[in-house]
Amino acid sequence: MARSEFRFVVDGVELSREQESLIAGEIQKAGLKALATAGAQLTNALSVGHDNLKLRPEWRGLWVLDGPFADDLGQKINDIGFWVQR
């Protein structure tokens, strides 16, 4: 399975929590647009994004998974979703 990783780092700029959240959302949108612009051939993509620093700070942003792993993880997320009370 191939993996490409891209990072956006802001150093030396004080940002509020709200600003960080807005930037994370914009980066997620830009990443998906970049995949489309590059003509990436996705078969069954699963996009997973978050902006919860307590969850896993190193995962902040967007993950795009494709292929069998995306299918497996997507099914697990669906299974969990049925048990989460909203």
CNS distance restraints for C-alpha pairs under 8 A (distance, minus, plus):
assign (resid  15 and name CA) (resid  19 and name CA) 5.79 0.50 0.50
assign (resid  15 and name CA) (resid  20 and name CA) 6.21 0.50 0.50
assign (resid  16 and name CA) (resid  20 and name CA) 6.25 0.50 0.50
assign (resid  17 and name CA) (resid  21 and name CA) 6.21 0.50 0.50
assign (resid  18 and name CA) (resid  22 and name CA) 6.25 0.50 0.50
assign (resid  19 and name CA) (resid  23 and name CA) 6.14 0.50 0.50
assign (resid  20 and name CA) (resid  24 and name CA) 6.12 0.50 0.50
assign (resid  21 and name CA) (resid  25 and name CA) 6.33 0.50 0.50
assign (resid  21 and name CA) (resid  51 and name CA) 6.30 0.50 0.50
assign (resid  22 and name CA) (resid  26 and name CA) 6.34 0.50 0.50
assign (resid  23 and name CA) (resid  27 and name CA) 6.13 0.50 0.50
assign (resid  24 and name CA) (resid  28 and name CA) 6.27 0.50 0.50
assign (resid  24 and name CA) (resid  51 and name CA) 6.76 0.50 0.50
assign (resid  24 and name CA) (resid  60 and name CA) 7.66 0.50 0.50
assign (resid  24 and name CA) (resid  61 and name CA) 5.71 0.50 0.50
assign (resid  25 and name CA) (resid  29 and name CA) 6.45 0.50 0.50
assign (resid  25 and name CA) (resid  61 and name CA) 7.57 0.50 0.50
assign (resid  26 and name CA) (resid  30 and name CA) 6.11 0.50 0.50
assign (resid  27 and name CA) (resid  31 and name CA) 6.01 0.50 0.50
assign (resid  27 and name CA) (resid  61 and name CA) 7.15 0.50 0.50
assign (resid  27 and name CA) (resid  62 and name CA) 7.95 0.50 0.50
assign (resid  28 and name CA) (resid  32 and name CA) 6.48 0.50 0.50
assign (resid  28 and name CA) (resid  49 and name CA) 7.35 0.50 0.50
assign (resid  28 and name CA) (resid  61 and name CA) 6.21 0.50 0.50
assign (resid  28 and name CA) (resid  62 and name CA) 5.45 0.50 0.50
assign (resid  29 and name CA) (resid  33 and name CA) 6.24 0.50 0.50
assign (resid  30 and name CA) (resid  34 and name CA) 6.01 0.50 0.50
assign (resid  31 and name CA) (resid  35 and name CA) 6.40 0.50 0.50
assign (resid  31 and name CA) (resid  62 and name CA) 7.75 0.50 0.50
assign (resid  32 and name CA) (resid  36 and name CA) 6.50 0.50 0.50
assign (resid  33 and name CA) (resid  37 and name CA) 6.08 0.50 0.50
assign (resid  34 and name CA) (resid  38 and name CA) 6.00 0.50 0.50
assign (resid  35 and name CA) (resid  39 and name CA) 6.28 0.50 0.50
assign (resid  35 and name CA) (resid  40 and name CA) 5.44 0.50 0.50
assign (resid  36 and name CA) (resid  40 and name CA) 6.12 0.50 0.50
assign (resid  42 and name CA) (resid  66 and name CA) 6.31 0.50 0.50
assign (resid  42 and name CA) (resid  67 and name CA) 7.95 0.50 0.50
assign (resid  43 and name CA) (resid  66 and name CA) 6.53 0.50 0.50
assign (resid  43 and name CA) (resid  67 and name CA) 6.46 0.50 0.50
assign (resid  44 and name CA) (resid  66 and name CA) 5.62 0.50 0.50
assign (resid  44 and name CA) (resid  67 and name CA) 6.05 0.50 0.50
assign (resid  44 and name CA) (resid  70 and name CA) 7.22 0.50 0.50
assign (resid  44 and name CA) (resid  71 and name CA) 7.32 0.50 0.50
assign (resid  45 and name CA) (resid  64 and name CA) 6.54 0.50 0.50
assign (resid  45 and name CA) (resid  65 and name CA) 5.52 0.50 0.50
assign (resid  45 and name CA) (resid  66 and name CA) 4.33 0.50 0.50
assign (resid  45 and name CA) (resid  67 and name CA) 6.97 0.50 0.50
assign (resid  45 and name CA) (resid  70 and name CA) 6.45 0.50 0.50
assign (resid  46 and name CA) (resid  64 and name CA) 5.71 0.50 0.50
assign (resid  46 and name CA) (resid  65 and name CA) 5.08 0.50 0.50
assign (resid  46 and name CA) (resid  66 and name CA) 6.18 0.50 0.50
assign (resid  46 and name CA) (resid  70 and name CA) 5.59 0.50 0.50
assign (resid  46 and name CA) (resid  71 and name CA) 7.75 0.50 0.50
assign (resid  46 and name CA) (resid  74 and name CA) 6.84 0.50 0.50
assign (resid  47 and name CA) (resid  62 and name CA) 6.87 0.50 0.50
assign (resid  47 and name CA) (resid  63 and name CA) 5.71 0.50 0.50
assign (resid  47 and name CA) (resid  64 and name CA) 4.48 0.50 0.50
assign (resid  47 and name CA) (resid  65 and name CA) 6.30 0.50 0.50
assign (resid  48 and name CA) (resid  62 and name CA) 5.74 0.50 0.50
assign (resid  48 and name CA) (resid  63 and name CA) 5.12 0.50 0.50
assign (resid  48 and name CA) (resid  64 and name CA) 6.36 0.50 0.50
assign (resid  48 and name CA) (resid  65 and name CA) 7.93 0.50 0.50
assign (resid  49 and name CA) (resid  60 and name CA) 7.18 0.50 0.50
assign (resid  49 and name CA) (resid  61 and name CA) 5.46 0.50 0.50
assign (resid  49 and name CA) (resid  62 and name CA) 4.18 0.50 0.50
assign (resid  49 and name CA) (resid  63 and name CA) 6.07 0.50 0.50
assign (resid  50 and name CA) (resid  59 and name CA) 7.63 0.50 0.50
assign (resid  50 and name CA) (resid  60 and name CA) 5.74 0.50 0.50
assign (resid  50 and name CA) (resid  61 and name CA) 5.75 0.50 0.50
assign (resid  50 and name CA) (resid  62 and name CA) 6.80 0.50 0.50
assign (resid  51 and name CA) (resid  60 and name CA) 5.45 0.50 0.50
assign (resid  51 and name CA) (resid  61 and name CA) 6.40 0.50 0.50
assign (resid  52 and name CA) (resid  56 and name CA) 7.16 0.50 0.50
assign (resid  52 and name CA) (resid  57 and name CA) 7.17 0.50 0.50
assign (resid  52 and name CA) (resid  60 and name CA) 7.00 0.50 0.50
assign (resid  53 and name CA) (resid  57 and name CA) 4.58 0.50 0.50
assign (resid  53 and name CA) (resid  60 and name CA) 6.91 0.50 0.50
assign (resid  56 and name CA) (resid  60 and name CA) 6.88 0.50 0.50
assign (resid  59 and name CA) (resid  63 and name CA) 7.99 0.50 0.50
assign (resid  65 and name CA) (resid  69 and name CA) 7.18 0.50 0.50
assign (resid  65 and name CA) (resid  70 and name CA) 5.19 0.50 0.50
assign (resid  66 and name CA) (resid  70 and name CA) 5.02 0.50 0.50
assign (resid  66 and name CA) (resid  71 and name CA) 7.68 0.50 0.50
assign (resid  67 and name CA) (resid  71 and name CA) 6.47 0.50 0.50
assign (resid  68 and name CA) (resid  72 and name CA) 6.22 0.50 0.50
assign (resid  69 and name CA) (resid  73 and name CA) 6.06 0.50 0.50
assign (resid  70 and name CA) (resid  74 and name CA) 5.80 0.50 0.50
assign (resid  71 and name CA) (resid  75 and name CA) 6.23 0.50 0.50
assign (resid  72 and name CA) (resid  76 and name CA) 6.40 0.50 0.50
assign (resid  73 and name CA) (resid  77 and name CA) 6.17 0.50 0.50
assign (resid  74 and name CA) (resid  78 and name CA) 6.18 0.50 0.50
assign (resid  75 and name CA) (resid  79 and name CA) 6.14 0.50 0.50
assign (resid  76 and name CA) (resid  80 and name CA) 6.23 0.50 0.50
assign (resid  77 and name CA) (resid  81 and name CA) 6.05 0.50 0.50
assign (resid  78 and name CA) (resid  82 and name CA) 6.60 0.50 0.50
assign (resid  79 and name CA) (resid  83 and name CA) 7.22 0.50 0.50
assign (resid  80 and name CA) (resid  84 and name CA) 6.51 0.50 0.50
